[in-house]
Amino acid sequence: MSEGAEAAPAAVILKATADEAAGARLLVAGLPVVERALKQLGRLPGTRVVVASDGTIPLPPALPGNATLRPLGGDVPAALAALQAELGVGAVIIPADVVRPRARRFDDGLRVVDEPSRRAAEDAVFADLLRGDLGFVARHINKKVSFWLTRHLLCRLPVTPNQVTLGAGVIGVLGCALIASGNRAAIVLGFVLAQLQSILDGCDGELARVRFQQTAIGEWLDTIVDDALNLLLVGAIGIGVGRLHGTTAPMLWGLAGCLMLLTYNVIAYRELVKQGEGGEVLKIRWWWARGQDFAEVLSDNRPTSGFNLVVALGKRDFFVFAWLILAIAGQLSIVLAYAVAIAAIYFVVAVVQLIVRPAPRPRSHERSH
């Protein structure tokens, strides 16, 4: 169980009465507060949820599978007390106008009653998305843009996270086509589109989390699209630099980089299936990580070291941004060398994974999923 998480109660009463009506109807990250509460509670395995309603708050047409509706009439406080007694002393009452930024905490909710409290709750929901494993560029540049897009645009549109993933992927493919053209101005524009795709790549996960739309298919789709774009990007860099300078050597280096990345991808997918960790590569336990997965290693906040520098240079958010800056500066040969070096490191790490068995996950690092 993750740090700060609590054991889910056996029973929860979601109090949806006139006292909570003003805040329960307000939208936080695209969802009415009451619907947000239901979606959160619906993801708690083994927890029975009873919606105690006096009919004043509109409820979603379909409740989660672990939830039932209990109409309240007459003396509401007495009816609630009787319901709590029926469910047992461990039953927890949660008001329908409370937003809990962390789904597994029952003691840090924010009550929503008006627009200022709604904004504060939404701030807290997005702040909780800033994971410890984020890279420097993702945390300080990309997330500032993607959070704004997700919060003020995507949450208000009828789009799904998977549609955002595919839309961002199309932008990335267009960027690769421009980079492969060999025209210097087009190459720079291509890297601008690659950086835009890198930013939008954060939006799909943000939207999935704030709307509780995470799925195994979405996780795999995001990984496969990113990996395919990495292959296209390295290949496009080799082709573009080769065309720019009228030589085939950069194209061969780009091809070598693609083959090394493809080998890494095949081995990484094999490890995901073998370790049963879904479709997110950060969950793989690599041979060098002492039984931790990559996300846990990055979240350890270790002091700055050569290892951390290599990790930072190899993170997608960093190298896409760095390649854009280098392209603007006209250093496309350095971009190609950088891309091939990253591919080589990934290749070596993956091949060694086939030989060295990763250590078991330490109990102290077991996480809630």
MIRO-624439 format. One record per residue (C-alpha): x, y negated, z; residue in three letters; residue number from 1. Coordinates in nm, 3 decimals. Each point is the difference from the previous one (the first is absolute). Example, Ala and Ser with C-alpha at 12.3 -4.5 7.8 and 13.67 -1.06 7.14 Angstrom:
node x=1.230 y=0.450 z=0.780 kegu=ala kevo=1 .
node x=0.137 y=-0.344 z=-0.066 kegu=ser kevo=2 .
This chain:
node x=0.000 y=0.000 z=0.000 kegu=met kevo=1 .
node x=0.134 y=-0.342 z=-0.091 kegu=ser kevo=2 .
node x=0.118 y=-0.247 z=0.259 kegu=glu kevo=3 .
node x=-0.285 y=-0.207 z=0.140 kegu=gly kevo=4 .
node x=-0.266 y=0.245 z=-0.112 kegu=ala kevo=5 .
node x=-0.260 y=0.137 z=0.236 kegu=glu kevo=6 .
node x=-0.180 y=0.332 z=0.009 kegu=ala kevo=7 .
node x=-0.333 y=-0.040 z=-0.174 kegu=ala kevo=8 .
node x=-0.298 y=0.026 z=0.236 kegu=pro kevo=9 .
node x=-0.237 y=0.292 z=-0.035 kegu=ala kevo=10 .
node x=-0.295 y=-0.235 z=-0.052 kegu=ala kevo=11 .
node x=-0.042 y=-0.364 z=-0.103 kegu=val kevo=12 .
node x=-0.313 y=-0.212 z=0.015 kegu=ile kevo=13 .
node x=0.003 y=-0.277 z=-0.262 kegu=leu kevo=14 .
node x=-0.225 y=-0.267 z=0.150 kegu=lys kevo=15 .
node x=-0.180 y=-0.174 z=-0.288 kegu=ala kevo=16 .
node x=-0.253 y=-0.233 z=0.161 kegu=thr kevo=17 .
node x=-0.108 y=-0.362 z=-0.017 kegu=ala kevo=18 .
node x=0.291 y=-0.094 z=0.228 kegu=asp kevo=19 .
node x=0.247 y=0.103 z=-0.273 kegu=glu kevo=20 .
node x=-0.200 y=-0.103 z=-0.306 kegu=ala kevo=21 .
node x=0.173 y=-0.332 z=-0.077 kegu=ala kevo=22 .
node x=0.349 y=0.148 z=-0.027 kegu=gly kevo=23 .
node x=-0.086 y=0.348 z=-0.123 kegu=ala kevo=24 .
node x=-0.130 y=-0.140 z=-0.329 kegu=arg kevo=25 .
node x=0.313 y=-0.207 z=-0.079 kegu=leu kevo=26 .
node x=0.254 y=0.131 z=-0.250 kegu=leu kevo=27 .
node x=0.353 y=0.086 z=0.110 kegu=val kevo=28 .
node x=0.228 y=0.107 z=-0.287 kegu=ala kevo=29 .
node x=-0.301 y=0.062 z=-0.221 kegu=gly kevo=30 .
node x=-0.203 y=0.211 z=0.243 kegu=leu kevo=31 .
node x=-0.276 y=-0.100 z=0.244 kegu=pro kevo=32 .
node x=0.136 y=0.040 z=0.352 kegu=val kevo=33 .
node x=-0.254 y=0.270 z=0.086 kegu=val kevo=34 .
node x=0.089 y=0.201 z=-0.313 kegu=glu kevo=35 .
node x=0.370 y=-0.039 z=0.081 kegu=arg kevo=36 .
node x=-0.064 y=0.142 z=0.346 kegu=ala kevo=37 .
node x=-0.191 y=0.296 z=-0.144 kegu=leu kevo=38 .
node x=0.271 y=0.079 z=-0.254 kegu=lys kevo=39 .
node x=0.265 y=-0.007 z=0.272 kegu=gln kevo=40 .
node x=-0.199 y=0.219 z=0.233 kegu=leu kevo=41 .
node x=-0.083 y=0.237 z=-0.284 kegu=gly kevo=42 .
node x=0.372 y=0.075 z=-0.039 kegu=arg kevo=43 .
node x=0.040 y=0.125 z=0.358 kegu=leu kevo=44 .
node x=-0.007 y=0.381 z=-0.011 kegu=pro kevo=45 .
node x=-0.194 y=0.166 z=0.279 kegu=gly kevo=46 .
node x=-0.171 y=-0.322 z=0.110 kegu=thr kevo=47 .
node x=-0.379 y=-0.019 z=0.011 kegu=arg kevo=48 .
node x=-0.132 y=-0.345 z=-0.094 kegu=val kevo=49 .
node x=-0.349 y=-0.116 z=0.093 kegu=val kevo=50 .
node x=-0.120 y=-0.328 z=-0.151 kegu=val kevo=51 .
node x=-0.228 y=-0.157 z=0.257 kegu=ala kevo=52 .
node x=-0.206 y=-0.248 z=-0.201 kegu=ser kevo=53 .
node x=-0.297 y=-0.223 z=0.075 kegu=asp kevo=54 .
node x=-0.047 y=-0.064 z=-0.373 kegu=gly kevo=55 .
node x=0.141 y=-0.355 z=-0.009 kegu=thr kevo=56 .
node x=0.327 y=0.086 z=-0.177 kegu=ile kevo=57 .
node x=-0.005 y=0.140 z=-0.357 kegu=pro kevo=58 .
node x=0.183 y=0.333 z=-0.010 kegu=leu kevo=59 .
node x=0.162 y=0.174 z=-0.299 kegu=pro kevo=60 .
node x=-0.241 y=0.234 z=-0.184 kegu=pro kevo=61 .
node x=0.221 y=0.298 z=0.083 kegu=ala kevo=62 .
node x=0.166 y=0.054 z=0.339 kegu=leu kevo=63 .
node x=0.325 y=0.192 z=0.044 kegu=pro kevo=64 .
node x=-0.034 y=0.376 z=0.042 kegu=gly kevo=65 .
node x=0.075 y=-0.020 z=0.373 kegu=asn kevo=66 .
node x=-0.259 y=-0.277 z=0.064 kegu=ala kevo=67 .
node x=-0.369 y=0.006 z=0.081 kegu=thr kevo=68 .
node x=-0.251 y=-0.280 z=0.046 kegu=leu kevo=69 .
node x=-0.182 y=-0.048 z=0.332 kegu=arg kevo=70 .
node x=-0.271 y=-0.269 z=-0.014 kegu=pro kevo=71 .
node x=-0.032 y=-0.212 z=0.313 kegu=leu kevo=72 .
node x=-0.329 y=-0.142 z=0.117 kegu=gly kevo=73 .
node x=-0.132 y=-0.183 z=0.301 kegu=gly kevo=74 .
node x=0.261 y=-0.048 z=0.272 kegu=asp kevo=75 .
node x=0.328 y=0.011 z=-0.198 kegu=val kevo=76 .
node x=0.240 y=0.005 z=0.301 kegu=pro kevo=77 .
node x=-0.194 y=0.287 z=0.158 kegu=ala kevo=78 .
node x=-0.007 y=0.191 z=-0.330 kegu=ala kevo=79 .
node x=0.377 y=-0.043 z=-0.039 kegu=leu kevo=80 .
node x=0.062 y=0.119 z=0.355 kegu=ala kevo=81 .
node x=-0.216 y=0.306 z=-0.061 kegu=ala kevo=82 .
node x=0.183 y=0.074 z=-0.327 kegu=leu kevo=83 .
node x=0.340 y=-0.030 z=0.167 kegu=gln kevo=84 .
node x=-0.113 y=0.235 z=0.276 kegu=ala kevo=85 .
node x=-0.121 y=0.245 z=-0.263 kegu=glu kevo=86 .
node x=0.336 y=-0.003 z=-0.183 kegu=leu kevo=87 .
node x=0.207 y=0.027 z=0.318 kegu=gly kevo=88 .
node x=0.212 y=-0.230 z=0.214 kegu=val kevo=89 .
node x=0.276 y=-0.007 z=-0.262 kegu=gly kevo=90 .
node x=-0.221 y=-0.162 z=-0.263 kegu=ala kevo=91 .
node x=0.134 y=-0.339 z=-0.110 kegu=val kevo=92 .
node x=-0.228 y=-0.290 z=-0.097 kegu=ile kevo=93 .
node x=0.135 y=-0.215 z=-0.286 kegu=ile kevo=94 .
node x=-0.187 y=-0.315 z=-0.107 kegu=pro kevo=95 .
node x=-0.075 y=-0.018 z=-0.372 kegu=ala kevo=96 .
node x=0.152 y=-0.351 z=-0.023 kegu=asp kevo=97 .
node x=0.352 y=0.108 z=0.105 kegu=val kevo=98 .
node x=0.285 y=0.048 z=-0.247 kegu=val kevo=99 .
node x=0.279 y=0.235 z=0.102 kegu=arg kevo=100 .
node x=0.306 y=-0.071 z=-0.219 kegu=pro kevo=101 .
node x=0.155 y=0.332 z=0.106 kegu=arg kevo=102 .
node x=-0.244 y=0.283 z=-0.056 kegu=ala kevo=103 .
node x=0.120 y=0.215 z=0.291 kegu=arg kevo=104 .
node x=-0.007 y=-0.268 z=0.270 kegu=arg kevo=105 .
node x=-0.314 y=-0.068 z=0.201 kegu=phe kevo=106 .
node x=0.139 y=-0.274 z=0.223 kegu=asp kevo=107 .
node x=0.116 y=-0.266 z=-0.245 kegu=asp kevo=108 .
node x=-0.313 y=-0.088 z=-0.197 kegu=gly kevo=109 .
node x=-0.084 y=-0.354 z=-0.107 kegu=leu kevo=110 .
node x=-0.360 y=-0.112 z=0.032 kegu=arg kevo=111 .
node x=-0.139 y=-0.182 z=-0.304 kegu=val kevo=112 .
node x=-0.266 y=-0.260 z=0.070 kegu=val kevo=113 .
node x=0.069 y=-0.283 z=-0.247 kegu=asp kevo=114 .
node x=0.227 y=-0.104 z=-0.288 kegu=glu kevo=115 .
node x=0.311 y=-0.077 z=0.212 kegu=pro kevo=116 .
node x=-0.018 y=0.337 z=0.176 kegu=ser kevo=117 .
node x=-0.065 y=0.170 z=-0.336 kegu=arg kevo=118 .
node x=0.318 y=-0.154 z=-0.144 kegu=arg kevo=119 .
node x=0.197 y=0.100 z=0.309 kegu=ala kevo=120 .
node x=-0.119 y=0.359 z=-0.031 kegu=ala kevo=121 .
node x=0.089 y=0.007 z=-0.369 kegu=glu kevo=122 .
node x=0.344 y=-0.142 z=0.080 kegu=asp kevo=123 .
node x=0.053 y=0.284 z=0.246 kegu=ala kevo=124 .
node x=-0.115 y=0.265 z=-0.250 kegu=val kevo=125 .
node x=0.256 y=-0.115 z=-0.258 kegu=phe kevo=126 .
node x=0.275 y=-0.051 z=0.257 kegu=ala kevo=127 .
node x=-0.038 y=0.367 z=0.093 kegu=asp kevo=128 .
node x=0.097 y=0.091 z=-0.358 kegu=leu kevo=129 .
node x=0.356 y=-0.129 z=0.050 kegu=leu kevo=130 .
node x=0.162 y=0.339 z=0.059 kegu=arg kevo=131 .
node x=0.350 y=0.032 z=0.140 kegu=gly kevo=132 .
node x=0.128 y=0.182 z=-0.310 kegu=asp kevo=133 .
node x=-0.059 y=-0.295 z=-0.235 kegu=leu kevo=134 .
node x=0.303 y=-0.130 z=-0.186 kegu=gly kevo=135 .
node x=0.126 y=-0.359 z=0.024 kegu=phe kevo=136 .
node x=-0.151 y=-0.116 z=-0.329 kegu=val kevo=137 .
node x=-0.329 y=0.180 z=0.065 kegu=ala kevo=138 .
node x=-0.038 y=-0.155 z=0.345 kegu=arg kevo=139 .
node x=0.114 y=-0.355 z=-0.075 kegu=his kevo=140 .
node x=-0.104 y=-0.050 z=-0.364 kegu=ile kevo=141 .
node x=-0.228 y=0.265 z=-0.149 kegu=asn kevo=142 .
node x=-0.234 y=0.039 z=0.298 kegu=lys kevo=143 .
node x=-0.060 y=-0.374 z=0.026 kegu=lys kevo=144 .
node x=-0.141 y=0.011 z=-0.353 kegu=val kevo=145 .
node x=-0.168 y=0.341 z=0.010 kegu=ser kevo=146 .
node x=-0.174 y=-0.075 z=0.332 kegu=phe kevo=147 .
node x=-0.149 y=-0.317 z=-0.149 kegu=trp kevo=148 .
node x=-0.116 y=0.184 z=-0.312 kegu=leu kevo=149 .
node x=-0.148 y=0.289 z=0.195 kegu=thr kevo=150 .
node x=-0.165 y=-0.216 z=0.263 kegu=arg kevo=151 .
node x=-0.141 y=-0.281 z=-0.215 kegu=his kevo=152 .
node x=-0.057 y=0.176 z=-0.332 kegu=leu kevo=153 .
node x=-0.002 y=0.381 z=-0.002 kegu=leu kevo=154 .
node x=-0.203 y=0.040 z=0.321 kegu=cys kevo=155 .
node x=-0.274 y=-0.206 z=-0.165 kegu=arg kevo=156 .
node x=-0.005 y=0.197 z=-0.325 kegu=leu kevo=157 .
node x=-0.159 y=0.340 z=-0.073 kegu=pro kevo=158 .
node x=0.336 y=0.161 z=-0.082 kegu=val kevo=159 .
node x=0.151 y=0.314 z=0.148 kegu=thr kevo=160 .
node x=0.361 y=0.046 z=0.115 kegu=pro kevo=161 .
node x=0.056 y=0.251 z=-0.282 kegu=asn kevo=162 .
node x=-0.116 y=-0.256 z=-0.256 kegu=gln kevo=163 .
node x=0.248 y=-0.249 z=0.144 kegu=val kevo=164 .
node x=0.276 y=0.263 z=-0.026 kegu=thr kevo=165 .
node x=-0.078 y=0.067 z=-0.366 kegu=leu kevo=166 .
node x=-0.039 y=-0.370 z=-0.084 kegu=gly kevo=167 .
node x=0.336 y=-0.078 z=0.158 kegu=ala kevo=168 .
node x=0.146 y=0.295 z=-0.191 kegu=gly kevo=169 .
node x=-0.114 y=-0.149 z=-0.333 kegu=val kevo=170 .
node x=0.176 y=-0.326 z=0.090 kegu=ile kevo=171 .
node x=0.315 y=0.197 z=0.081 kegu=gly kevo=172 .
node x=-0.012 y=0.183 z=-0.336 kegu=val kevo=173 .
node x=-0.035 y=-0.332 z=-0.184 kegu=leu kevo=174 .
node x=0.302 y=-0.127 z=0.192 kegu=gly kevo=175 .
node x=0.203 y=0.305 z=-0.104 kegu=cys kevo=176 .
node x=-0.096 y=-0.054 z=-0.366 kegu=ala kevo=177 .
node x=0.124 y=-0.360 z=0.015 kegu=leu kevo=178 .
node x=0.326 y=0.105 z=0.168 kegu=ile kevo=179 .
node x=0.061 y=0.264 z=-0.268 kegu=ala kevo=180 .
node x=-0.045 y=-0.260 z=-0.277 kegu=ser kevo=181 .
node x=0.357 y=-0.124 z=0.034 kegu=gly kevo=182 .
node x=-0.106 y=-0.365 z=-0.018 kegu=asn kevo=183 .
node x=0.153 y=-0.192 z=0.291 kegu=arg kevo=184 .
node x=-0.307 y=-0.213 z=0.072 kegu=ala kevo=185 .
node x=-0.231 y=0.300 z=-0.033 kegu=ala kevo=186 .
node x=0.222 y=0.200 z=0.236 kegu=ile kevo=187 .
node x=-0.030 y=-0.267 z=0.269 kegu=val kevo=188 .
node x=-0.378 y=-0.011 z=-0.049 kegu=leu kevo=189 .
node x=-0.004 y=0.378 z=0.025 kegu=gly kevo=190 .
node x=0.171 y=-0.013 z=0.338 kegu=phe kevo=191 .
node x=-0.252 y=-0.264 z=0.111 kegu=val kevo=192 .
node x=-0.276 y=0.250 z=-0.081 kegu=leu kevo=193 .
node x=0.193 y=0.275 z=0.180 kegu=ala kevo=194 .
node x=0.016 y=-0.222 z=0.309 kegu=gln kevo=195 .
node x=-0.372 y=-0.074 z=-0.031 kegu=leu kevo=196 .
node x=-0.067 y=0.374 z=-0.014 kegu=gln kevo=197 .
node x=0.216 y=0.048 z=0.309 kegu=ser kevo=198 .
node x=-0.213 y=-0.254 z=0.185 kegu=ile kevo=199 .
node x=-0.328 y=0.152 z=-0.119 kegu=leu kevo=200 .
node x=0.135 y=0.340 z=0.098 kegu=asp kevo=201 .
node x=-0.050 y=-0.112 z=0.359 kegu=gly kevo=202 .
node x=-0.357 y=-0.114 z=-0.061 kegu=cys kevo=203 .
node x=-0.140 y=0.346 z=-0.068 kegu=asp kevo=204 .
node x=0.120 y=0.137 z=0.334 kegu=gly kevo=205 .
node x=-0.114 y=-0.312 z=0.184 kegu=glu kevo=206 .
node x=-0.346 y=0.022 z=-0.154 kegu=leu kevo=207 .
node x=-0.023 y=0.371 z=0.081 kegu=ala kevo=208 .
node x=0.091 y=-0.058 z=0.364 kegu=arg kevo=209 .
node x=-0.219 y=-0.302 z=0.073 kegu=val kevo=210 .
node x=-0.298 y=0.169 z=-0.170 kegu=arg kevo=211 .
node x=0.078 y=0.348 z=0.138 kegu=phe kevo=212 .
node x=0.023 y=0.141 z=-0.353 kegu=gln kevo=213 .
node x=0.324 y=0.199 z=0.042 kegu=gln kevo=214 .
node x=-0.012 y=0.327 z=-0.193 kegu=thr kevo=215 .
node x=0.249 y=0.273 z=-0.086 kegu=ala kevo=216 .
node x=-0.064 y=-0.066 z=-0.371 kegu=ile kevo=217 .
node x=0.072 y=-0.369 z=0.045 kegu=gly kevo=218 .
node x=0.323 y=0.077 z=0.183 kegu=glu kevo=219 .
node x=0.121 y=0.229 z=-0.278 kegu=trp kevo=220 .
node x=-0.114 y=-0.242 z=-0.272 kegu=leu kevo=221 .
node x=0.198 y=-0.285 z=0.157 kegu=asp kevo=222 .
node x=0.312 y=0.216 z=0.025 kegu=thr kevo=223 .
node x=-0.023 y=0.136 z=-0.355 kegu=ile kevo=224 .
node x=-0.063 y=-0.344 z=-0.153 kegu=val kevo=225 .
node x=0.296 y=-0.151 z=0.187 kegu=asp kevo=226 .
node x=0.230 y=0.285 z=-0.100 kegu=asp kevo=227 .
node x=-0.110 y=-0.014 z=-0.364 kegu=ala kevo=228 .
node x=0.061 y=-0.375 z=-0.006 kegu=leu kevo=229 .
node x=0.345 y=0.046 z=0.153 kegu=asn kevo=230 .
node x=0.088 y=0.243 z=-0.280 kegu=leu kevo=231 .
node x=-0.136 y=-0.235 z=-0.265 kegu=leu kevo=232 .
node x=0.175 y=-0.297 z=0.156 kegu=leu kevo=233 .
node x=0.345 y=0.163 z=0.008 kegu=val kevo=234 .
node x=-0.046 y=0.127 z=-0.355 kegu=gly kevo=235 .
node x=-0.119 y=-0.343 z=-0.116 kegu=ala kevo=236 .
node x=0.300 y=-0.170 z=0.158 kegu=ile kevo=237 .
node x=0.237 y=0.232 z=-0.188 kegu=gly kevo=238 .
node x=-0.183 y=-0.054 z=-0.330 kegu=ile kevo=239 .
node x=-0.032 y=-0.376 z=0.051 kegu=gly kevo=240 .
node x=0.366 y=-0.053 z=0.088 kegu=val kevo=241 .
node x=0.106 y=0.223 z=-0.288 kegu=gly kevo=242 .
node x=-0.210 y=-0.195 z=-0.249 kegu=arg kevo=243 .
node x=0.116 y=-0.330 z=0.142 kegu=leu kevo=244 .
node x=0.367 y=0.090 z=-0.047 kegu=his kevo=245 .
node x=-0.042 y=0.219 z=-0.308 kegu=gly kevo=246 .
node x=0.150 y=0.314 z=0.156 kegu=thr kevo=247 .
node x=-0.127 y=0.344 z=0.099 kegu=thr kevo=248 .
node x=0.204 y=0.046 z=0.320 kegu=ala kevo=249 .
node x=-0.252 y=-0.182 z=0.226 kegu=pro kevo=250 .
node x=-0.279 y=0.215 z=-0.146 kegu=met kevo=251 .
node x=0.191 y=0.316 z=0.093 kegu=leu kevo=252 .
node x=0.055 y=-0.131 z=0.354 kegu=trp kevo=253 .
node x=-0.370 y=-0.078 z=0.022 kegu=gly kevo=254 .
node x=-0.083 y=0.352 z=-0.115 kegu=leu kevo=255 .
node x=0.236 y=0.143 z=0.262 kegu=ala kevo=256 .
node x=-0.171 y=-0.211 z=0.267 kegu=gly kevo=257 .
node x=-0.341 y=0.126 z=-0.111 kegu=cys kevo=258 .
node x=0.110 y=0.363 z=0.014 kegu=leu kevo=259 .
node x=0.141 y=-0.045 z=0.351 kegu=met kevo=260 .
node x=-0.317 y=-0.171 z=0.120 kegu=leu kevo=261 .
node x=-0.215 y=0.270 z=-0.159 kegu=leu kevo=262 .
node x=0.200 y=0.265 z=0.186 kegu=thr kevo=263 .
node x=-0.051 y=-0.192 z=0.324 kegu=tyr kevo=264 .
node x=-0.375 y=-0.027 z=-0.065 kegu=asn kevo=265 .
node x=-0.040 y=0.373 z=-0.065 kegu=val kevo=266 .
node x=0.186 y=0.089 z=0.321 kegu=ile kevo=267 .
node x=-0.186 y=-0.266 z=0.201 kegu=ala kevo=268 .
node x=-0.338 y=0.133 z=-0.115 kegu=tyr kevo=269 .
node x=0.113 y=0.352 z=0.085 kegu=arg kevo=270 .
node x=0.086 y=-0.118 z=0.351 kegu=glu kevo=271 .
node x=-0.334 y=-0.178 z=0.042 kegu=leu kevo=272 .
node x=-0.187 y=0.317 z=-0.086 kegu=val kevo=273 .
node x=0.233 y=0.221 z=0.203 kegu=lys kevo=274 .
node x=-0.012 y=-0.221 z=0.310 kegu=gln kevo=275 .
node x=-0.374 y=-0.063 z=-0.033 kegu=gly kevo=276 .
node x=0.033 y=-0.376 z=0.031 kegu=glu kevo=277 .
node x=-0.244 y=-0.118 z=-0.266 kegu=gly kevo=278 .
node x=0.116 y=-0.219 z=-0.287 kegu=gly kevo=279 .
node x=0.207 y=-0.271 z=0.169 kegu=glu kevo=280 .
node x=0.375 y=0.047 z=-0.053 kegu=val kevo=281 .
node x=0.076 y=-0.193 z=0.321 kegu=leu kevo=282 .
node x=-0.139 y=0.298 z=0.194 kegu=lys kevo=283 .
node x=0.266 y=0.243 z=-0.129 kegu=ile kevo=284 .
node x=0.249 y=0.125 z=0.260 kegu=arg kevo=285 .
node x=0.335 y=-0.025 z=-0.179 kegu=trp kevo=286 .
node x=0.308 y=0.201 z=0.093 kegu=trp kevo=287 .
node x=0.186 y=-0.303 z=0.140 kegu=trp kevo=288 .
node x=-0.283 y=-0.136 z=0.220 kegu=ala kevo=289 .
node x=0.026 y=0.226 z=0.309 kegu=arg kevo=290 .
node x=-0.353 y=0.132 z=-0.041 kegu=gly kevo=291 .
node x=-0.159 y=-0.343 z=-0.049 kegu=gln kevo=292 .
node x=-0.171 y=-0.113 z=-0.315 kegu=asp kevo=293 .
node x=0.123 y=-0.307 z=-0.185 kegu=phe kevo=294 .
node x=-0.272 y=-0.227 z=0.141 kegu=ala kevo=295 .
node x=0.105 y=0.092 z=0.355 kegu=glu kevo=296 .
node x=0.367 y=-0.062 z=-0.077 kegu=val kevo=297 .
node x=-0.081 y=-0.345 z=-0.136 kegu=leu kevo=298 .
node x=-0.223 y=-0.076 z=0.300 kegu=ser kevo=299 .
node x=0.275 y=0.076 z=0.251 kegu=asp kevo=300 .
node x=0.131 y=-0.359 z=-0.036 kegu=asn kevo=301 .
node x=0.359 y=0.113 z=0.027 kegu=arg kevo=302 .
node x=0.278 y=-0.262 z=0.000 kegu=pro kevo=303 .
node x=0.124 y=-0.119 z=-0.336 kegu=thr kevo=304 .
node x=0.233 y=0.255 z=-0.156 kegu=ser kevo=305 .
node x=0.134 y=0.115 z=-0.334 kegu=gly kevo=306 .
node x=-0.276 y=0.261 z=-0.003 kegu=phe kevo=307 .
node x=-0.269 y=-0.264 z=0.041 kegu=asn kevo=308 .
node x=0.156 y=-0.205 z=-0.279 kegu=leu kevo=309 .
node x=-0.008 y=0.295 z=-0.240 kegu=val kevo=310 .
node x=-0.361 y=0.070 z=0.099 kegu=val kevo=311 .
node x=-0.096 y=-0.365 z=-0.058 kegu=ala kevo=312 .
node x=0.166 y=-0.010 z=-0.343 kegu=leu kevo=313 .
node x=-0.182 y=0.321 z=-0.099 kegu=gly kevo=314 .
node x=-0.350 y=-0.105 z=0.104 kegu=lys kevo=315 .
node x=-0.230 y=-0.075 z=-0.290 kegu=arg kevo=316 .
node x=-0.115 y=-0.339 z=0.126 kegu=asp kevo=317 .
node x=0.363 y=-0.116 z=0.027 kegu=phe kevo=318 .
node x=0.146 y=0.129 z=-0.324 kegu=phe kevo=319 .
node x=-0.289 y=-0.119 z=-0.218 kegu=val kevo=320 .
node x=0.034 y=-0.350 z=0.147 kegu=phe kevo=321 .
node x=0.381 y=0.013 z=-0.025 kegu=ala kevo=322 .
node x=-0.021 y=0.105 z=-0.365 kegu=trp kevo=323 .
node x=-0.225 y=-0.296 z=-0.073 kegu=leu kevo=324 .
node x=0.252 y=-0.241 z=0.154 kegu=ile kevo=325 .
node x=0.289 y=0.164 z=-0.187 kegu=leu kevo=326 .
node x=-0.196 y=-0.011 z=-0.327 kegu=ala kevo=327 .
node x=-0.069 y=-0.371 z=0.044 kegu=ile kevo=328 .
node x=0.374 y=-0.047 z=0.059 kegu=ala kevo=329 .
node x=0.076 y=0.191 z=-0.320 kegu=gly kevo=330 .
node x=0.173 y=0.289 z=0.181 kegu=gln kevo=331 .
node x=-0.177 y=0.283 z=-0.179 kegu=leu kevo=332 .
node x=0.303 y=0.228 z=-0.001 kegu=ser kevo=333 .
node x=0.003 y=-0.021 z=0.380 kegu=ile kevo=334 .
node x=-0.370 y=0.086 z=0.002 kegu=val kevo=335 .
node x=0.074 y=0.314 z=-0.202 kegu=leu kevo=336 .
node x=0.291 y=0.100 z=0.225 kegu=ala kevo=337 .
node x=-0.217 y=-0.059 z=0.308 kegu=tyr kevo=338 .
node x=-0.281 y=0.214 z=-0.144 kegu=ala kevo=339 .
node x=0.230 y=0.289 z=-0.088 kegu=val kevo=340 .
node x=0.168 y=-0.016 z=0.342 kegu=ala kevo=341 .
node x=-0.338 y=0.025 z=0.177 kegu=ile kevo=342 .
node x=-0.100 y=0.291 z=-0.222 kegu=ala kevo=343 .
node x=0.329 y=0.178 z=0.079 kegu=ala kevo=344 .
node x=-0.047 y=-0.041 z=0.377 kegu=ile kevo=345 .
node x=-0.357 y=0.130 z=-0.018 kegu=tyr kevo=346 .
node x=0.119 y=0.291 z=-0.214 kegu=phe kevo=347 .
node x=0.272 y=0.103 z=0.247 kegu=val kevo=348 .
node x=-0.233 y=-0.027 z=0.300 kegu=val kevo=349 .
node x=-0.261 y=0.215 z=-0.174 kegu=ala kevo=350 .
node x=0.244 y=0.269 z=-0.119 kegu=val kevo=351 .
node x=0.150 y=0.036 z=0.348 kegu=val kevo=352 .
node x=-0.358 y=0.042 z=0.132 kegu=gln kevo=353 .
node x=-0.014 y=0.324 z=-0.198 kegu=leu kevo=354 .
node x=0.304 y=0.128 z=0.188 kegu=ile kevo=355 .
node x=-0.032 y=-0.143 z=0.352 kegu=val kevo=356 .
node x=-0.319 y=0.079 z=0.187 kegu=arg kevo=357 .
node x=-0.142 y=-0.304 z=0.188 kegu=pro kevo=358 .
node x=-0.011 y=0.020 z=0.380 kegu=ala kevo=359 .
node x=-0.339 y=0.056 z=0.169 kegu=pro kevo=360 .
node x=-0.193 y=-0.314 z=0.087 kegu=arg kevo=361 .
node x=0.087 y=-0.117 z=0.355 kegu=pro kevo=362 .
node x=-0.300 y=0.013 z=0.236 kegu=arg kevo=363 .
node x=0.070 y=-0.357 z=0.109 kegu=ser kevo=364 .
node x=-0.065 y=-0.115 z=-0.358 kegu=his kevo=365 .
node x=-0.322 y=0.186 z=-0.069 kegu=glu kevo=366 .
node x=-0.251 y=-0.245 z=-0.142 kegu=arg kevo=367 .
node x=-0.373 y=-0.026 z=-0.034 kegu=ser kevo=368 .
node x=-0.114 y=0.001 z=-0.363 kegu=his kevo=369 .
